[in-house]
Structure formats: structure tokens, C-alpha cells
């Protein structure tokens, strides 16, 4: 559950790692400092929350990807309840959202994710983690499982050409098959943020080990959507052919 | 899936397309045309190059579109059967990596604690919030 995009909330260790990025999960309401209020208009927690919740509801009504994920989860026996499984909270600015496996909730950072587009991306990403948790014996303690679910989420919801370019995985001279590089790096970032005890080399080794299987597992979206195309709608419309209705 | 039932009729004997097994896989013909256009477009080709390092083969979408139209306009049953076959193959190719992904074990039923109640403090906070009302509305609209 870290990175600029999101990842998974880390596993329960005695120190509760990663939960410091989500102070409200531990019961503390984050207080904005005076200069944040003055300079950045921070601290409007209630209005931000309502705005965030509206964006969430809007996504469930209108976004083909979110609707597809909802159908897939429902068909798998894990229906999402908008109130029970989703929470808008104030978090550390380093993260934009995440999935809390302890409470089985998606957390959306209302102070970071302010637009429908961002909320859509976070919801889809985290619902992929939920989909994996619903259909498989997913243990976030297992590094292989964590790597696999992060690879799948990065594969299906991130890494358009332009975001790859921004990350440095691709350029106008290095396009061919760079999507896989982008996915690896994104997954690496997510895994390292969630498991600070793992070294970069270990994480890379695990990612490489499971990469081929997890990169090609495209369920339930079924394709790597091209940004700014009707791919999302096509994926939504073909869902009945794969059992997600 | 059909073992134990009577043998499906030999292909040439279907006269009504609606009776062919798996005909529900066939999409409206326009979908196939749309997928073909996307596959063969410049941006689509770039996307394929970015992911696969080469252009994908788009001819199957075109063939499916033509067969679909043959059935729609001329009730050409073998054409419909070819579309069904193509969709079945597509379904297999998409689902196989999912089921063969043995990084994790497949569950036979969803987790029992999927809907376990939240801590009371959280539940109190959530009462009467925007999402609380909308969640109920949404659930009602989904049935």
C-alpha cells in the first residue's frame, strides 16, 4: 500500500509496518499543521471525505473497469458493499490508496486522490488484490503471493506508454516490449514499500521467479487496456463470455 | 460437460442457430468489427509493439466479423459454428494462464470472513455517511 500509486497494506508484524502511512487505521485522526492549512488548504477533512465518497460512488455507477471488477468479484462470491469494503481516509501523502487485508477494506486517500480518474485507478488496482484474495489462498505474508498480485495489478491498471516513459522504463528509442519492464519496476516498488525487511535483490529475484505466470494471468479484465481507447468498455462488454455476470 | 447426456447432433444437422451449444458466446457482429479496427489501428499497433514487441495477428477478428454477418444476413449455420469455435478458442487462451498460474492455490469457496463486521467504532463513524446511504441504494439497484 505505498508508492505513488498504491500497493497492499503490509502484513501484521509486531511493529505494524506501513500502518503509519495510514494513521486513521490506527485510530488517530491526522491533524493538519497550521502551515499546511494556510498554504495548501489542508484540513478540510469532512468536505474532502464527501467528495471522495462521491467519486467512489460515481466510479461504481459509470466506470467500466470498476463495474467489471465488481461483477467479477460478485460472480466469485465476494460481493462488495460500498460502505463495508471501501473507506475514504486522510493518509500520508506518499500513498494514494491501498488494501487493508486485516479488515478487508480498500482505503482511498482523500487528501491525495482528488479526481475521478485517480479514484478509478486506485479502486481497480485494489479490487484486483481483492479478486486474488477471493479466488486464491492469498497470504500477504508470502513474498511470492505478494509479488504475483502486485505484478498483476501493475500489469492491468498501470504502465501505459506514457507512464512508462515518465518512470524511465521506456523512451522513444526504447519501446519494444518495455511494458514488461515497467510492470516489473512498479511491482518492485510496491513490494519494497510493503516489506521493508526485504532487500531489492531479494524482491527482484522473487518477481523474476513468478513473473511469467503472473504477467500472463489477465483475469478478470482480460486485456492490457490501451489508455484513451474504448478498451475498458470492450473488456466490460465481453465479461459475460468469461463468467463475470 | 455433455457426457452423460445424449450425443450432440452432428454439425450439419442444426437448422436453427439458437440451438447450437455455446451460441451464447457469440457477440454482436459490430463488436468483432470494432475489435478488428482497434487491432489494426496505428495506436493499437503501437500498443502491441510496446507490449509484445511485434504486431498481433488481427485476421481472426475480421474472419469472425464476416462469419457473423453471413449468419445474420443469410442464416449460414456453418459460419456461426466457426464463430463459436473461434470464441471458444479465445476463451481457452485467455483462461488457461489464469488456471495454470500455480503461484497460489485455487480456493473452492470464498473466504468466510469476507463480510466480517468492522470494529464498532468504525461502524459508528460510518452511520449516516454519504457512502452508507449510497451503499444501500447501490445494492438495491444490483438485484
Interface residues (C-beta under 8 A of the other chain):
Chain A: X27 X49 X50 X53 X54 X56 X57 X60 X61 X74 X76 X77 X78 X81 X82 X83 X84 X86 X87 X88 X103 X104 X105 X132 X133 X134 X135 X136 X137 X138 X144 X145 X148 X161 X164 X170 X175 X176 X177 X178 X179 X180 X210 X213 X214 X216 X217 X218 X219 X222 X224 X226 X229 X230 X231 X234 X237 X238 X240 X241 X242
Chain B: X24 X25 X27 X31 X34 X35 X38 X43 X44 X46 X47 X49 X50 X51 X52 X53 X87 X91 X94 X95 X97 X98 X100 X101 X102 X103 X104 X105 X106 X107 X109 X110 X111 X113 X114 X115 X116 X118 X119 X121 X122 X126 X129 X130 X131 X132 X134 X135 X138 X139 X142
